[in-house]
Amino acid sequence: MAVTDPIADFLTRIRNAQQAGHRIVDIPASNLKKRITEILYDQGFILKYKFEDNVGQGNQGLIKIALKYDPMTRKPIIRELGRISKPGLRKYAKANEIPRIINGLGVAIVSTSRGVITDKKARELNVGGELLCYIY
């Protein structure tokens, strides 16, 4: 099945797996999704990840993500995931106009000329770009 918005599909798969209480979620891979996964890991939102490349079979490969839950309450660490820029309405921002998610506690992921980076790193490098999604 063709997916018109792969980033929204990525976020939805994570959201659905968390609501169902799954430990691991499998997502079809792409370079953009791999970079978003690395950012989620670096920011402490996921436990582990693994890229499985099925080169011989002509597949695009898989990303296996181990979700992180609070040990006391068993609630997911990721409280909310959201898409900002959509295929029908792209959202771009200059470096000084990138929104702060929950006053800096959350993370916005931005696609810039320097690659896919967090909002803090984009402000630090003074580059703007397409606002992909937010996580907190």
N, C-alpha and C positions, 0 to 999 in steps of 0.2 A: 504494500500500500504506500502510495506517495504521501509524504508529509510536507505540507506547504510551509510550516514554521518549525524547523528542527530544534531551535532553542526552547520554544514553548513546550514541545514534546519532551525534551530533556527535563525541564523543570516539573512538568506534570508527572512524569514517571517517578521522580524523586518524591514529590508530594503524595502521590497515591501509595507508594511503598511505605512511607512513614505512617500514613493513616491506617494502613493494614497491619502495621507492626513488623514488617519484614526487616531482616538484618542486611540483606544484600539485594541490590537492584542491578539488572543488566540493561544497558543502553547501547543502541547502535552508535559506533564511533565516527567522529570526524575530527579534524584538527582543531576546529573551534570548540567543540565539546570537550576535547582533551584538555585544552587550555583552561576552560571554565572549571573543570574538575580539579586541576592543579591549584587553582585559586581557592576553591572551596576547601581543599585539604590544607593549604598554607594558612588560611584564616581560622582553621579549627572547626569547621562545620561538618566534616565527615571524618570517619575513623581511618579508612584506608581506601585505596583504589588500585586497580590493575588494568592495564591495557592489554587486551588479547587481540593480536593481529592474525587473522586467518588469510594469509597472503596467497596460499595455494588454491583456495576454493573460490577466489574472486569476490569474497565478501569484503565489506568495509571494516570488519572487526567489531569488537565489543569493548565496552567500558564496564567493568564490574566495580560497583561502589558499595563499600561497607558503611552503612548509616550509623550515626552516633546518637545515642540516647542518654538522658540524664540517669545516672545509676540509682538515685533515690526515688524519683517520681516516675521513671520509665517513660517520660515524655521526650519527644524528639528535640534535639538541640536546635535544629532549624525551625523557627516558629513560622516564618512566612517567606515564600519565594514569589517573585512577580516579574513579569515581562514589562519592560518600559517601551522599547522601540519594537514595533510590529511590522510585518510585511506591508500592510496597508497604510501605515502611518509611521514613518521613520522619525526618530527623535535624536537630534544632535545637540551638543552643548560645547561651549568654549570652556577652557580650563577653569575660569573663575565662575562659571555658571553651572558646574556639575553639582547636582543636589547632594546634600548630606542626608544619609538615611538614618533615621532616629538619632539625629544630632551627633552623628559620627559613630554610633554603636553598631550600625549595620554596614553593609558593603554594597556599593554599586559597581557593576562590572562594565567597563567601557572598552569599546573597540577603537583603538587609535592608530595613528601611523607608526607607532612604536610597538604595536601588537596589542593583544587583549590583556588589560591590566585593571587593577582596582581603582576606585575613585581617588583614594589618597595618593597613590603613585602617580596618577594623571595630574593631580594638582601639583605634586612635587616636581614633575618633569615639565609642567606648564604646557600640556597638550590637551586638546579637546578631542571629541569623537562621537561615535554613536553610542548612546546609552542602551546597553543590551538588557540588563536585568538587575534586580536588587535582592539581597538576602539579609535576613536578620533572625 
